[in-house]
Structures are given as structure tokens and as C-alpha cells.
């Protein structure tokens, strides 16, 4: 798993086989300093997500709701999306935008 934070976007790559929220938290806080309304999570380079990795997205959503910022996910690979769809509590909550530009426009509202 690799994390890169730029501007308003968190770029994720690799396999998510466990809860990586503790690792992501610092990058999220960094992005929120300049973009307090919310962040974008770009997932194009994610290669796999297991049940343990699902906890990462659940924690991100939980923290966003608790702290009052928004998060939008873009370019979620089909394999990862299939795992999300079968996960109760995540499939109906995951806010997905069609592109980074669309996500940015949504965060402006």
C-alpha cells in the first residue's frame, strides 16, 4: 500500500489487506489543513481489497462524519468495487464521484 497526498487528493495504490486508517490519518489531516471542506480519495492504482482493508474506508467515513468534513472516492477499480458492494454498512454509504474534477465541484457546494 502506498499513499500520496497532493492538494486536495489522497492517492492510494496497492493492496488493502488490513485497516490502514492509522497510516492514512496523518495524510488526511495534512490535506484538511488546506481543504477543510473535505478530501478526494483517488483509487485507480488500488490492486485489491480484502475484508480487513474495508475497515480503512469505513474508518475514513466515520471520521469524516464525526469531524464534519466530506470525502469523495473516485476511480474505484471494479475488483475493489465488487468487495465494497458485498460489505454491509459500506456499500450504501460510499460517496463516489465520476472524476476528480466532479469531486472538486461537489466539494465546493
C-alpha positions in Angstrom: 0.0 0.0 0.0 1.3 3.4 -1.0 -0.2 6.8 0.0 0.4 10.1 -1.7 -1.2 13.4 -0.6 -1.4 16.3 -3.0 -3.6 19.4 -2.9 -7.0 18.0 -2.0 -6.5 14.4 -3.1 -5.3 11.3 -1.4 -3.9 8.8 -3.9 -4.0 5.2 -2.9 -2.2 2.3 -4.6 -1.5 -1.3 -3.9 -3.4 -3.9 -1.9 -5.5 -3.1 1.1 -5.4 -6.2 3.2 -5.8 -4.6 6.6 -7.1 -1.4 8.2 -4.7 1.3 7.1 -6.6 4.2 8.7 -3.9 4.8 11.3 -1.4 5.3 8.4 -3.8 7.4 6.3 -4.9 9.6 9.2 -1.8 11.9 9.1 -2.1 12.4 5.3 -5.8 13.2 5.7 -5.1 15.8 8.4 -2.5 17.3 6.2 -4.9 17.7 3.3 -7.7 19.1 5.5 -5.4 22.0 6.7 -5.8 23.5 3.2 -9.1 21.9 2.2 -11.3 22.0 5.4 -14.5 21.1 3.5 -13.2 17.7 2.5 -10.9 15.5 0.5 -10.9 13.2 -2.5 -9.6 9.7 -2.4 -8.3 8.5 -5.8 -8.2 4.7 -6.1 -7.1 4.0 -9.7 -3.9 2.2 -8.6 -5.5 0.0 -5.9 -5.0 -3.6 -6.8 -7.0 -5.4 -4.2 -9.2 -5.0 -1.1 -9.9 -7.7 1.5 -12.4 -7.6 4.3 -9.7 -6.2 6.5 -9.0 -3.4 4.1 -12.6 -2.5 4.0 -12.2 -1.2 7.6 -9.9 1.5 6.1 -12.8 3.1 4.1 -15.2 2.6 7.0 -12.9 4.5 9.3 -12.4 7.3 6.8 -16.2 7.7 6.5 -16.7 7.5 10.3 -14.0 10.1 10.9 -15.5 12.5 8.2 -18.9 12.2 9.8 -17.6 12.8 13.3 -15.4 15.8 12.3 -17.8 17.4 9.8 -15.8 17.2 6.6 -16.6 15.4 3.4 -14.9 12.6 1.5 -15.4 11.5 -2.1 -13.9 8.5 -3.8 -13.0 8.4 -7.5 -11.8 5.8 -9.9 -12.5 2.8 -7.7 -11.4 -0.4 -9.7 -14.0 -3.0 -10.4 -12.4 -5.6 -8.2 -12.4 -3.2 -5.2 -15.9 -2.1 -6.0 -17.1 -5.7 -6.0 -15.8 -6.1 -2.5 -17.4 -2.9 -1.4 -20.8 -3.9 -2.8 -20.9 -7.0 -0.7 -20.0 -5.2 2.5 -23.0 -4.1 4.6 -22.5 -0.7 6.1 -20.2 0.4 3.3 -22.0 -0.2 0.0 -24.7 2.3 0.7 -22.5 4.9 2.3 -19.6 5.3 -0.1 -19.8 8.6 -1.9 -18.4 8.1 -5.4 -17.7 10.8 -8.0 -17.1 10.2 -11.7 -13.8 12.1 -11.8 -11.5 14.3 -9.7 -13.0 17.4 -11.3 -16.5 16.3 -10.5 -15.5 15.6 -6.9 -13.9 19.0 -6.6 -17.1 20.7 -7.9 -19.1 18.7 -5.4 -16.8 19.8 -2.5 -17.3 23.4 -3.5 -21.0 23.2 -2.8 
